[in-house]
Amino acid sequence: MTSLRAQIIDILTTRRWPLSDEKALQPLIETEFAAAGIAGVRREVHLGPHDIVDFMIGGLAIEVKVKGQRRSIFRQLERYCSYAEVSEIILATNVPMSLPPEICGKPARVAALGRGWL
């Protein structure tokens, strides 16, 4: 049985996503999640006053980044992982970067959005 994390990463890394506009990309990702039968997808989830993660599926947080500085992206993920409702995180990005296996003790993975174009 495929884990939810593996299923999400497969979706994010095998499609040919338009990678120029993050806000235009998010509804396309949501549509693909629905087509795959993934239930309980929530968009733009407020974790705190200034922290809004792009997607939550149960405790799995998914943050979409098509550009940005690696250090600031990582700090944002650290903030998100500090919240109790986040049990693991996936960074969906075309920014070339890696993550440690865990952030704040929670599993962290990168899904390279550009892989679908290779």
Disulfide bonds with the S-S distance in Angstrom:
none
